[in-house]
């Protein structure tokens, strides 16, 4: 290993694998934090801009955007009515009747999707440091001069 004057303290395959794994998990956590923040913002926005006149306030109160993680690299941001999505029998009416005049989930998706995707792209653009490859340079035998 030291024949060319370079001796690895940590093998490069191990260092790169460890760094990339840590980088992926860090970006994954960043995405989770980003979507958690957006879920609260979207919930407030939907409740504020829902275009119907409240009669009971149940529909507006049930609007929610919720983030959850399915696996290490699969994230979901769900926008819906009610805790289970089926609590309001007239939620479909609000979203789809009258040409979508009373819709709020679709418009929220249209409003926030470009912002979320831009933030996700920016998250992946951040490299977050340098590769932690450690090498020790040693004086090997001198190469013959031509």
C-alpha positions in Angstrom: 0.0 0.0 0.0 2.8 2.4 0.8 4.7 1.8 -2.5 3.5 5.0 -4.0 4.0 7.1 -0.9 0.4 7.1 0.2 -0.9 5.0 3.1 -4.6 5.0 3.8 -5.5 5.4 7.5 -9.2 4.6 6.7 -9.8 2.7 3.5 -11.5 5.0 0.9 -14.4 2.6 0.3 -15.3 2.6 4.0 -15.0 6.4 4.3 -17.0 7.1 1.2 -19.7 4.6 2.1 -20.0 5.9 5.6 -20.1 9.6 4.5 -22.7 8.9 1.8 -24.9 7.0 4.2 -24.6 9.8 6.7 -25.3 12.4 4.0 -28.4 10.5 2.8 -29.8 10.2 6.4 -29.1 13.9 7.1 -30.9 14.9 3.9 -33.7 12.5 4.8 -34.1 14.2 8.2 -34.0 17.6 6.5 -36.8 16.6 4.2 -38.8 15.4 7.3 -38.3 18.7 9.1 -39.2 20.6 5.9 -42.5 18.7 5.4 -43.3 19.0 9.1 -43.0 22.7 8.9 -45.1 22.8 5.7 -47.8 20.6 7.2 -48.6 23.3 9.8 -48.4 26.1 7.3 -50.7 24.3 4.8 -53.2 23.5 7.5 -53.4 27.2 8.5 -53.6 28.3 4.9 -56.5 25.9 4.1 -58.5 27.0 7.1 -57.9 30.6 6.3 -58.7 30.5 2.6 -61.5 27.8 2.5 -64.0 29.5 0.1 -67.2 28.5 1.6 -69.4 30.2 4.3 -69.4 28.2 7.5 -72.7 26.9 8.8 -71.3 24.6 11.5 -67.6 25.1 11.2 -67.0 21.4 11.1 -65.5 21.3 7.6 -63.1 24.1 8.2 -62.1 22.7 11.6 -61.4 19.3 10.1 -59.0 20.5 7.4 -55.5 19.1 8.0 -52.2 18.7 6.3 -50.2 15.9 7.9 -46.7 14.6 7.4 -45.6 11.1 8.0 -42.7 8.9 7.0 -43.5 5.5 5.5 -39.8 4.3 5.3 -36.4 5.8 5.5 -36.7 7.5 2.1 -40.4 7.7 1.6 -42.2 10.8 2.9 -45.9 11.6 2.7 -47.6 15.0 3.1 -51.3 14.4 3.1 -53.9 17.2 2.8 -57.5 16.2 3.7 -60.7 16.7 5.7 -61.0 15.0 9.1 -58.6 12.8 11.1 -59.1 9.7 8.9 -60.0 11.5 5.7 -63.6 10.1 5.7 -65.1 11.9 8.7 -67.0 14.4 6.5 -69.5 12.8 4.2 -69.7 16.1 2.2 -66.0 16.7 1.7 -66.2 15.3 -1.8 -69.0 17.7 -2.5 -66.9 20.7 -1.3 -64.0 19.6 -3.5 -65.7 18.5 -6.7 -69.3 19.9 -6.9 -70.0 23.2 -8.7 -66.9 23.0 -10.8 -64.6 23.0 -7.8 -65.9 26.4 -6.6 -65.7 25.4 -2.9 -62.5 23.3 -3.2 -59.5 24.0 -0.9 -57.4 20.8 -1.0 -56.7 21.0 -4.7 -55.9 24.8 -4.6 -53.6 24.2 -1.6 -51.7 21.5 -3.5 -51.4 23.9 -6.5 -50.2 26.7 -4.2 -47.7 24.9 -2.1 -46.3 22.2 -4.5 -43.9 24.5 -6.3 -42.6 25.9 -3.0 -42.1 22.5 -1.5 -40.3 21.1 -4.5 -38.0 24.1 -4.7 -37.1 23.6 -1.0 -36.5 19.9 -1.5 -34.2 20.7 -4.5 -32.3 23.2 -2.3 -32.0 20.7 0.4 -30.3 18.2 -2.0 -28.0 21.0 -3.4 -26.4 21.5 0.0 -23.5 19.1 0.2 -22.8 19.5 3.9 -19.1 19.3 4.2 -16.3 17.4 2.6 -15.7 13.7 2.3 -14.1 12.5 5.6 -11.3 10.5 3.9 -8.2 10.4 6.0 -4.9 9.6 4.5 -1.4 9.8 5.8 1.3 10.7 3.3 4.5 8.8 3.9 7.9 9.1 2.2 8.2 6.1 0.1 11.1 5.0 -2.0 12.2 7.7 -4.4 11.1 7.1 -7.9 13.9 6.8 -10.4 14.4 10.0 -12.4 14.4 9.8 -16.1 
